[in-house]
Structure formats: structure tokens, C-alpha cells
Amino acid sequence: MSDLAGYERDPYLTELDTAVLRAGDDGRPFAVLADTVLYPEGGGQPADRGTLGGAEVLDVQKRDGEIRHYLQAPAAPGPVHVRLDWERRFDHMQQHTGQHLLTAVAQDRFGWETRAFHLGEEVCDIELGVAALGAEDLRALEDAVAAEVRAARPVEAARVKPEDLPGLKVRSRGLPEGFTGDVRLVTIQGVDTNTCGGTHLRSTAELEAVVLLGAESLRGGTRLFFAAGGRARRRMAAHEARNAALRTLLGAPDTGLAAAVEGKLEQVRVLERKARALEEELADRVAEALAARPGVVADHHFEGRDAAFLLRAGRQLAASAPGKAVFLTATLEGRHFFLLTAGEASPLDVPARGRELAALLGGRGGGSGRLFQGKAPSLDARDAAVALLS
Ligand SMILES: [Zn+2]
């Protein structure tokens, strides 16, 4: 057994006195140890983190038949103490063992085959070879998995010769290309035997719970999201905190939150329609007032209005005062807009003057025929622009 690394001999081993055999750099400084409790990324399980002496271990990978511990700073050969970030690893063991159980129950009780597994930072998922899963399906699967958690089934690992494999009842998606040596089998007693090199809990009881979070269709299959153990509890706590904040904001109980938000959104839609109608009416009134003023150029600045407002007011004004040239500006949330237009009887060359105005204001714009509109970084040269038109 001595050829097995510490994480495989005992996945609950959190620290170890060992030695740096070799220090190297393949783009990142790394150390190869005589033995290790840090699991290298593989089989869908992320690499462990921890410390090597005083140095942080940022990543652990199998490369060229050795386990490389990638470090924040280079290490030197010699004795060293290696320590595992246990909280993170135990979380991975819960998610990973949860996946074994979920996959076995989904296959054997429901006929849904697992095609892929992904252990994410927040949630995990398995891809199932079934076109769609409804809420009832998820509930039935979650209940069946919970029964196996309650049964506190022992989880054990063993190594067998590859030639013994066909005689055993093993669930496997095949061994990696070029694989040699013994095959590692992980058994959930009475439920499942699987080929796997990862780290696992010693009992399904340590899963605490496997919570199904939802499903979505994907490439003819279904991606099923789940969280196990401490993750599921922390997620629940986050939901509770969020609900409490929403209850206070919306003045509704948990069961009324969605309806309360729907009500608020409908209110917003009604108010937006009302605001738009008022803006249009305002633009029309302003246009009337400006049309009644004497002079061949009408100009006005609007605070808190946008380009659409200028367009409406400008068009109204040009229609009701055909002899006038119209120069309108607006500022909304730090953005500046301008518009030049002219009535049918005005001799103003709108496109030519528009380009001059844009240059004067340091902005950009465009238009055709009797309308030119644009944006400017400021309206500091506004008075000069008006003077240009008179
Ligand atoms: Zn495994």
C-alpha cells in the first residue's frame, strides 16, 4: 500500500511530514513530494489547496507521471510539512460522493444515464440522457437519494487488476487512454461500484443532504443542478437572508414575493406609459410657445430631456412655423444632445449648418434634408452656435 499517495490511503488525512524530492519550474514554480495529502485535479474533482511549509499551494496537477504542487514561491529540496485546506476538500468530497450516489440512483431506479459531471464553485451538475425532467421527476429522484443518505451506506475504495474488471459489476465510462496498472473501484455498499480515482466520504450519512436545484434541457439531454452537504445548508441560509430582505422591501410574506414583484413591474409599465404621454404633450406645448415667438431662429435648451424629445418638439415647431430655423439642445444625465431643423419656407441649408454646429460644439451628428441631430461632449459653445444661425 505504500505506493499510494496519502490522499488515497486516507482521504481524511489533513497533514503530513514528508520531503520535497524535486523543485522545478514549468512556467509556475512547483515541488514534487515523497508523499502528499493534496489531491491533483482529475476525474471531475478540482485540485486541492493547502500549504507546503510556509508556501501556499495554488494548484496540484499530475504531469509526466508525477504530482506537481504549484507554489506561490519556489521551494528547496528537503523535509517539509504539507497541510490540506480541509474545509475546501471536504466540500469537494461531499459534492463528488453526492454525484456517485445521484448517478447510481438516477440510472438504476429511473433509467436516466449520466453522461457528464461538473463540480462548480457554487453548484454542481450532471448531464442526464433524458430529454426533459419535470418537478415531479426531480422530487422523486431527490427522495430516492435521501433514502440512501439516511441508510448511512459505507463507501469504500479498493484496487483490482484490470483483467479482473470484466467479472465485476462495475459502472464505468471507460478507463483513460493508455491507462496501465491497477484499477481503483469505489463502492457505495449495496448501491454502486464505480471506477474512480477521487476522494470520497466514508459514509453516505456524511452527505447530510443532496438537494436538486433545477434542470434545463441541453443537447437532447438534461442538465441537472445539485448541491450536497454544507453547500446545500449555506445555500439555504443565503436564500433565507435574501427572502428576509425582499419581505422588508416589498412588505409581503415569502409566498407573496413573486406576486408583489409582478405588481410593482406592472406599476412601472403604467407609469412609463403615462410619463411618455406627458413628455409628448410637453414637447407639443413647447413647440407651440416657441413658434409664437418673433424672429427667424427659435432656440431653446431643455434640462432632463433626451434626443427623442428634441425630435418631437423640433418637428412640431418646423411644421407650425414654416419660416423658422429651430435649434434645440438638451442635457440628460450628463449627456448632451442637439437638433437643427427648419420649416419649408426657411432658406437655411440645414445639413451644411448642422455640420458647422457639430464642429463648433466638438460633437458628432448627421441627418438629411431638413433635419440634423447629434451629440456633443458639452454645450459650452451653445451661445456661439446660436450666433452662427442668426
Ligand atoms: Zn469518485
Residues whose N, C-alpha, C, O or C-beta is under 5 A from the ligand:
A	BS01	ZN	C196 G198
